[in-house]
């Protein structure tokens, strides 16, 4: 049995290692001038490195590993069983593969087709390790699903989430802020369900993100203390969140009794980036633009089009994510999974129509003044 002390150790270790490593990454990046390129689509106007995410994977793994060693030495007890060890090793392997691709992409660039191939292979690795959907809890009338359906569906969802988290990383603190809230919530839920491996990973990841959030949001470029997470960081966060959401969604009679409708709760934390990707893709299809062409139509661009500064836009979007989570956790006891999912989509759609209408109204006013 793991205790709260171990969770605290994982969090503090992740926080400490991240606080030690990130400033040094920033120093090296500034000295070698490894900056995120500026263009018309980017919001920043200064030379800022995008290698902050290089710290995520090693710091998380070291924090979790040291916590396991600490637990074993103090209690002479094996923290994980055989099945959990297989999934943990599979997750470490997938994260390392994504880590290598992310570093390459941040330094020299990687074609999107190559990215999809690697992401698909990592999704397959996790699915064959036993982390895949086996039940949809009545979503659109679907309950238990066989492995030959669940495994490809899981791979699709993992690739989807990886790219959703990557695309939402457009302003300071947004991806890391959403990630911190999700990891905190996942950690508490896994503690409640006694899923200690995932709880450890969640709190270690939360600890690693805290120092990065500070440097990303409050760091000063002139002092060499500001940096972005880049693809390396977004892929690491995306993979961890995807695996945690899928694990929380896997059917278990005991879990279902403690946490009914867990599939809705699990994906509540990812609702903002996942729905935003769908909306952006539909917009590009309607405009007959390439699906992978960059644009300024993401949710953070819309909030900034309303005249909000970056930090305020970030807080508003994080607040929306918290709102979806609270809504789903409360409503799951009264509404079916399908109705609640459609309610989420409807709320997201109405919100965007309202934002778009306000942007157009402001543009007309500015045009009349000019």
C-alpha positions as CSV (number, residue, x, y, z in Angstrom):
1,X,0.0,0.0,0.0
2,X,1.3,3.4,-0.9
3,X,0.7,6.4,1.4
4,X,0.3,10.1,0.9
5,X,3.9,10.5,1.8
6,X,5.0,8.8,-1.4
7,X,2.7,11.0,-3.5
8,X,4.2,14.0,-1.8
9,X,7.7,12.7,-2.5
10,X,6.9,12.2,-6.2
11,X,5.4,15.8,-6.5
12,X,8.3,17.4,-4.7
13,X,10.9,15.4,-6.6
14,X,9.4,16.3,-9.9
15,X,9.2,20.0,-8.9
16,X,12.8,20.0,-7.6
17,X,14.3,18.3,-10.7
18,X,12.3,20.5,-13.0
19,X,13.4,23.7,-11.2
20,X,17.0,22.6,-11.5
21,X,16.9,21.5,-15.1
22,X,14.7,24.1,-16.9
23,X,16.9,27.1,-16.1
24,X,20.0,25.3,-17.5
25,X,18.1,24.3,-20.6
26,X,17.1,27.9,-21.1
27,X,20.7,29.0,-20.6
28,X,22.0,26.5,-23.2
29,X,19.2,27.4,-25.7
30,X,20.0,31.2,-25.4
31,X,23.7,30.6,-25.8
32,X,23.2,28.5,-28.9
33,X,20.4,30.7,-30.1
34,X,17.9,27.8,-30.4
35,X,14.8,30.0,-30.7
36,X,11.3,29.4,-31.8
37,X,11.0,31.0,-35.3
38,X,8.8,34.0,-35.5
39,X,6.2,34.4,-38.3
40,X,2.8,35.9,-38.9
41,X,1.0,33.1,-37.1
42,X,3.1,33.2,-33.9
43,X,2.1,35.6,-31.2
44,X,5.5,36.2,-29.6
45,X,7.7,39.0,-30.9
46,X,10.9,38.1,-29.1
47,X,13.5,35.4,-29.5
48,X,12.4,32.6,-27.1
49,X,13.6,29.0,-26.9
50,X,11.1,26.2,-27.3
51,X,13.1,23.4,-25.6
52,X,11.5,23.6,-22.1
53,X,9.7,20.3,-22.7
54,X,13.1,18.5,-22.9
55,X,13.0,18.5,-19.1
56,X,9.6,16.8,-18.8
57,X,10.2,13.1,-19.6
58,X,13.5,12.6,-17.7
59,X,12.3,14.6,-14.7
60,X,9.0,12.7,-14.4
61,X,10.7,9.3,-14.8
62,X,13.4,10.1,-12.3
63,X,10.9,11.4,-9.8
64,X,8.7,8.3,-10.1
65,X,11.7,5.9,-10.0
66,X,13.1,7.5,-6.9
67,X,9.7,7.4,-5.2
68,X,9.5,3.6,-6.0
69,X,13.0,3.1,-4.6
70,X,12.1,5.2,-1.5
71,X,9.0,3.1,-0.9
72,X,10.8,-0.2,-1.4
73,X,13.7,0.7,0.9
74,X,11.4,1.9,3.7
75,X,8.7,-0.8,3.5
76,X,10.5,-3.6,1.8
77,X,7.4,-3.9,-0.5
78,X,6.9,-4.2,-4.3
79,X,4.9,-1.1,-5.4
80,X,3.5,-2.5,-8.7
81,X,2.3,-5.9,-9.7
82,X,3.4,-7.7,-12.9
83,X,0.6,-6.3,-15.1
84,X,1.1,-2.8,-13.9
85,X,4.9,-3.1,-14.5
86,X,4.2,-4.1,-18.1
87,X,2.1,-1.0,-18.7
88,X,4.5,1.2,-16.9
89,X,7.4,0.0,-19.1
90,X,5.3,0.3,-22.2
91,X,4.4,3.9,-21.2
92,X,8.1,4.7,-20.6
93,X,9.0,3.3,-24.0
94,X,6.3,5.2,-25.8
95,X,7.3,8.4,-24.0
96,X,10.9,8.0,-24.9
97,X,10.1,7.4,-28.5
98,X,7.9,10.5,-28.6
99,X,10.7,12.4,-26.7
100,X,13.2,11.6,-29.3
101,X,10.9,12.7,-32.1
102,X,9.9,15.9,-30.2
103,X,13.5,16.9,-29.7
104,X,14.2,16.4,-33.4
105,X,11.1,18.3,-34.4
106,X,12.0,21.2,-32.1
107,X,15.6,21.4,-33.5
108,X,15.3,20.6,-37.2
109,X,11.6,19.9,-37.9
110,X,9.8,16.6,-38.7
111,X,7.2,16.1,-41.5
112,X,3.7,15.6,-40.2
113,X,3.4,12.2,-42.0
114,X,6.4,10.9,-40.0
115,X,4.9,12.3,-36.8
116,X,1.6,10.4,-37.4
117,X,3.5,7.1,-38.0
118,X,5.5,7.5,-34.8
119,X,2.4,8.5,-32.8
120,X,0.5,5.5,-34.2
121,X,3.2,3.1,-33.2
122,X,3.2,4.5,-29.7
123,X,-0.5,4.2,-29.5
124,X,-0.3,0.5,-30.6
125,X,2.4,-0.1,-28.0
126,X,0.1,1.1,-25.2
127,X,-2.9,-0.8,-26.6
128,X,-1.1,-4.1,-26.9
129,X,0.2,-3.5,-23.3
130,X,-3.4,-3.7,-22.2
131,X,-4.4,-0.1,-22.0
132,X,-7.3,0.2,-24.4
133,X,-11.1,0.9,-24.4
134,X,-13.2,-2.1,-23.5
135,X,-16.5,-0.3,-22.8
136,X,-18.2,3.0,-23.9
137,X,-20.7,2.9,-21.0
138,X,-23.7,3.4,-23.3
139,X,-22.4,6.2,-25.4
140,X,-24.7,6.2,-28.5
141,X,-26.0,2.9,-27.2
142,X,-22.6,1.2,-27.2
143,X,-21.5,-0.7,-24.1
144,X,-18.9,-3.5,-24.2
145,X,-16.6,-3.6,-27.2
146,X,-14.2,-6.3,-28.3
147,X,-10.5,-5.9,-28.5
148,X,-10.4,-5.8,-32.3
149,X,-12.5,-2.7,-32.1
150,X,-11.1,-1.2,-28.9
151,X,-7.5,-1.4,-29.9
152,X,-7.7,0.6,-33.2
153,X,-10.1,3.0,-31.5
154,X,-7.6,3.5,-28.7
155,X,-4.8,4.2,-31.1
156,X,-7.0,6.8,-32.9
157,X,-7.9,8.5,-29.6
158,X,-4.2,8.6,-28.5
159,X,-3.1,10.2,-31.8
160,X,-6.0,12.6,-31.6
161,X,-5.1,13.7,-28.0
162,X,-1.4,14.1,-28.9
163,X,-2.2,16.5,-31.7
164,X,-4.9,18.3,-29.7
165,X,-2.6,19.1,-26.8
166,X,0.1,20.1,-29.3
167,X,-2.2,22.5,-31.1
168,X,-3.6,24.1,-27.9
169,X,-0.1,25.2,-27.0
170,X,-0.4,28.6,-28.5
171,X,-0.1,31.1,-25.7
172,X,1.9,31.3,-22.5
173,X,0.7,28.9,-19.8
174,X,-2.2,27.4,-21.7
175,X,-1.0,23.8,-22.3
176,X,0.8,23.6,-19.0
177,X,-2.1,25.2,-17.1
178,X,-4.6,22.7,-18.6
179,X,-2.1,20.0,-17.9
180,X,-1.6,20.9,-14.3
181,X,-5.4,20.9,-13.6
182,X,-5.8,17.6,-15.4
183,X,-2.9,15.9,-13.6
184,X,-4.1,17.1,-10.2
185,X,-7.6,15.8,-10.9
186,X,-6.4,12.5,-12.3
187,X,-4.1,12.1,-9.3
188,X,-6.9,12.6,-6.9
189,X,-9.2,10.2,-8.8
190,X,-6.5,7.5,-9.0
191,X,-5.9,7.8,-5.3
192,X,-9.6,7.5,-4.6
193,X,-9.6,4.3,-6.8
194,X,-6.3,3.0,-5.4
195,X,-4.6,3.1,-8.8
196,X,-1.2,4.0,-7.3
197,X,1.0,3.8,-10.4
198,X,-1.1,6.3,-12.2
199,X,-1.5,8.5,-9.1
200,X,2.3,8.6,-8.8
201,X,2.7,9.6,-12.5
202,X,0.1,12.2,-12.2
203,X,1.6,13.9,-9.1
204,X,5.1,13.7,-10.5
205,X,4.0,15.2,-13.8
206,X,2.2,18.0,-11.9
207,X,5.4,18.7,-10.0
208,X,7.4,19.0,-13.2
209,X,4.9,21.4,-14.8
210,X,4.9,23.9,-11.9
211,X,8.4,25.4,-12.4
212,X,7.9,25.3,-16.2
213,X,4.6,27.2,-15.8
214,X,6.4,29.9,-13.8
215,X,9.2,30.3,-16.4
216,X,6.8,30.2,-19.3
217,X,4.3,32.7,-17.9
218,X,6.4,35.0,-15.7
219,X,9.9,34.5,-17.1
220,X,11.7,37.5,-18.6
221,X,13.3,37.1,-22.0
222,X,16.0,39.7,-21.4
223,X,17.2,37.6,-18.4
224,X,17.1,34.4,-20.4
225,X,14.4,32.9,-18.2
226,X,11.5,32.5,-20.6
227,X,10.9,29.4,-22.8
228,X,8.2,27.4,-24.5
229,X,7.6,23.6,-24.1
230,X,7.8,22.9,-27.8
231,X,6.7,19.6,-29.4
232,X,8.8,17.6,-26.9
233,X,6.8,18.9,-24.0
234,X,3.4,18.8,-25.6
235,X,3.8,15.2,-26.8
236,X,4.9,14.1,-23.3
237,X,1.9,15.8,-21.6
238,X,-0.4,14.6,-24.3
239,X,0.7,10.9,-24.0
240,X,0.4,10.9,-20.2
241,X,-3.0,12.5,-20.3
242,X,-4.2,10.2,-23.0
243,X,-3.1,7.1,-21.1
244,X,-4.6,8.3,-17.9
245,X,-7.9,9.1,-19.5
246,X,-8.1,5.7,-21.2
247,X,-7.1,3.9,-18.1
248,X,-9.9,5.7,-16.1
249,X,-12.3,4.8,-18.9
250,X,-11.6,1.0,-18.9
251,X,-14.5,-0.9,-17.5
252,X,-14.1,-2.3,-13.9
253,X,-17.2,-3.2,-11.8
254,X,-15.5,-1.9,-8.6
255,X,-14.4,1.3,-10.3
256,X,-17.8,1.8,-11.8
257,X,-19.4,1.5,-8.4
258,X,-17.1,4.1,-6.9
259,X,-17.0,6.4,-10.0
260,X,-20.1,6.0,-12.3
261,X,-19.8,7.3,-15.8
262,X,-16.0,7.4,-15.5
263,X,-15.5,7.8,-19.3
264,X,-17.2,11.2,-19.2
265,X,-15.3,12.3,-16.1
266,X,-12.0,11.1,-17.7
267,X,-12.3,13.1,-20.8
268,X,-13.8,16.2,-19.1
269,X,-10.2,17.4,-18.4
270,X,-9.4,17.2,-22.2
271,X,-12.6,18.6,-23.5
272,X,-11.2,22.0,-24.5
273,X,-8.3,20.8,-26.7
274,X,-10.2,17.9,-28.2
275,X,-13.3,20.0,-29.2
276,X,-11.1,22.8,-30.4
277,X,-9.3,20.5,-32.8
278,X,-12.6,19.3,-34.3
279,X,-13.9,22.8,-34.7
280,X,-10.7,24.0,-36.4
281,X,-10.6,21.0,-38.8
282,X,-14.3,21.6,-39.7
283,X,-13.5,25.3,-40.3
284,X,-10.6,24.4,-42.6
285,X,-12.8,21.9,-44.5
286,X,-15.5,24.5,-45.0
287,X,-13.0,27.0,-46.2
288,X,-11.4,24.3,-48.4
289,X,-8.0,24.7,-46.9
290,X,-5.5,22.0,-46.2
291,X,-6.3,20.2,-42.9
292,X,-2.7,20.6,-41.6
293,X,-2.2,24.2,-42.7
294,X,-1.6,26.6,-39.8
295,X,-4.0,29.4,-39.1
296,X,-5.3,31.7,-36.3
297,X,-8.6,30.1,-35.7
298,X,-7.9,28.3,-32.4
299,X,-9.7,29.2,-29.2
300,X,-6.8,31.2,-27.8
301,X,-6.6,33.3,-31.0
302,X,-10.3,34.0,-30.7
303,X,-10.0,35.3,-27.1
304,X,-7.1,37.5,-28.1
305,X,-9.2,38.8,-31.0
306,X,-11.6,40.0,-28.3
307,X,-8.7,42.2,-27.1
308,X,-7.6,40.1,-24.2
309,X,-4.0,39.9,-23.2
310,X,-2.3,36.4,-23.3
311,X,-2.5,35.8,-19.5
312,X,-6.2,36.7,-19.3
313,X,-7.1,34.6,-22.3
314,X,-5.2,31.7,-20.7
315,X,-7.1,32.1,-17.4
316,X,-10.4,32.2,-19.3
317,X,-9.7,29.0,-21.3
318,X,-8.5,27.2,-18.1
319,X,-11.7,28.4,-16.4
320,X,-13.8,26.9,-19.3
321,X,-12.0,23.6,-18.8
322,X,-12.8,23.6,-15.1
323,X,-16.4,24.5,-15.9
324,X,-16.7,21.4,-18.2
325,X,-15.2,19.2,-15.5
326,X,-17.6,20.5,-12.8
327,X,-20.6,20.2,-15.1
328,X,-19.8,16.6,-16.1
329,X,-19.0,15.4,-12.6
330,X,-22.3,16.8,-11.2
331,X,-24.5,16.0,-14.2
332,X,-23.3,12.4,-14.7
333,X,-25.6,11.3,-11.8
334,X,-28.7,12.6,-13.6
335,X,-28.0,12.4,-17.3
336,X,-27.0,9.5,-19.6
337,X,-23.5,9.5,-21.1
338,X,-24.8,10.3,-24.6
339,X,-27.0,13.2,-23.5
340,X,-24.1,14.6,-21.4
341,X,-21.7,14.3,-24.3
342,X,-24.1,16.1,-26.7
343,X,-24.7,18.8,-24.0
344,X,-20.9,19.4,-23.9
345,X,-20.7,19.7,-27.7
346,X,-23.8,22.1,-27.7
347,X,-22.3,24.3,-25.0
348,X,-19.0,24.5,-26.8
349,X,-20.7,25.3,-30.1
350,X,-22.9,28.0,-28.6
351,X,-19.9,29.6,-26.8
352,X,-18.0,29.8,-30.1
353,X,-20.9,31.4,-31.9
354,X,-21.1,34.0,-29.2
355,X,-17.4,34.7,-29.3
356,X,-17.4,34.9,-33.1
357,X,-20.4,37.3,-33.0
358,X,-18.7,39.5,-30.5
359,X,-15.5,39.6,-32.6
360,X,-17.5,40.5,-35.7
361,X,-19.3,43.2,-33.8
362,X,-16.1,44.7,-32.5
363,X,-14.6,44.6,-36.0
364,X,-17.6,46.5,-37.4
365,X,-17.3,49.2,-34.7
366,X,-13.6,49.6,-35.4
367,X,-14.3,49.8,-39.2
368,X,-16.9,52.6,-38.6
369,X,-14.4,54.5,-36.4
370,X,-11.7,54.3,-39.0
